[in-house]
Structure formats: C-alpha cells, structure tokens
Amino acid sequence: MMRFSFFPALFLMVVMSSACGPSRADRLQQLREHKNALQEKYNSQIAEAFTQEATAFVRAFPEDSACAPLLYNAAQLFMSLDKGDSALACIQTLENQYPQYPKMGDALFVKALVYDALLNQKEAAAEAYQQFITQYPKHPEVPKAQTNLKALFTNLQSIPKKNPPTDSSQIF
C-alpha cells in the first residue's frame, strides 16, 4: 500500500520541479542572447527583458559567479531606461553581496551618476562621488567625478536661500 502512494508523490515532485521554469543554464543562455542582441542594436524591450531576467537570476542563484556582472549590466541598462531607483537597487546589491567585484569602481561611479543625472538628488550624488573618489583614487573616471562634484557644490551654493521675513507685515 505504501508503495502506491510513494510513486505518485515522486512523480508529482518530478513534474513540479520541471514546471518551475527554465534551468540555470537555460536562463544564462537567454541572458547571453539578450546581451548579444543589445550589443548589435539597442532595443528598450530587450533591455527591459534583460534587466528583469538578470535580477530574477540573481535572486534565484545568488552564489553564481555570473551574478555580479549581471547586476552591473542591469544597472547600466536601468539607467538607459531612465529607471534610476532600479539601477541603484542593483548597485546596492552589488555592494552588499559582491564587494570584491572587479568593476566595483565603475559601479560606484554609475551610482553617483544616477543620483546626479537621473534622480536629481544632489546631496546623495555628492556623497557618492566622494565615496568613489576616496575608494578608487586611481580610477580613470576620477577627473570626471571631481568635475561633477565641483559643479554640484557650485550649483548648490548658487541656489538663493530665502531670507526669512524681518517684520510681521511680511508674514501676513
């Protein structure tokens, strides 16, 4: 009797595991195809598909060596799609889970650019540029980061501050 209930359960487990979606290798192959297509000709729909598949892959296989490059590529594509918050999420995951990634300097520069150009969060951009310059002083993008940082401070200082009213007649 036990034998009959075991085999249907085993069969069901096999069917369920195969129905859960493509394998790791299939997912990587799909990502490679999207990346190749994007290198040939940029297409926002393919970029969107790549970012969704890349972030899903990282969630499913966080220990895979492909995760850090996928996150970096996804962050760049999210920038091209004008999705700054998603780009930052990828970079934050990269910083937290893959701090030894060889392109971490590039990622930190992208982070500063996202805050600066896409999200218009100047204080956060200034902090990110400074973090990048401090951690990667010999990086080839440091001169650009220094220029951007200087421009940020110049722009922040040139914003006129509202003077508070000096007498009660200006309040009402």
C-alpha positions, 0 to 999 in steps of 0.5 A: 500500500505504501508503495502506491502512494510513494510513486505518485508523490515522486512523480508529482515532485518530478513534474513540479520541479520541471514546471518551475521554469527554465534551468540555470543554464537555460536562463544564462543562455537567454541572458547571453542572447539578450546581451548579444542582441543589445550589443548589435542594436539597442532595443528598450524591450530587450533591455527591459527583458534583460534587466528583469531576467538578470535580477530574477537570476540573481535572486534565484542563484545568488552564489553564481559567479555570473551574478555580479556582472549581471547586476552591473549590466542591469544597472547600466541598462536601468539607467538607459531606461531612465529607471534610476531607483532600479539601477541603484537597487542593483548597485546596492546589491552589488555592494552588499553581496559582491564587494570584491567585484572587479568593476566595483569602481565603475559601479560606484561611479554609475551610482553617483551618476544616477543620483546626479543625472537621473534622480536629481538628488544632489546631496546623495550624488555628492556623497557618492562621488566622494565615496568613489573618489576616496575608494578608487583614487586611481580610477580613470573616471576620477577627473570626471567625478571631481568635475561633477562634484565641483559643479554640484557644490557650485550649483548648490551654493548658487541656489538663493536661500530665502531670507526669512521675513524681518517684520510681521507685515511680511508674514501676513 
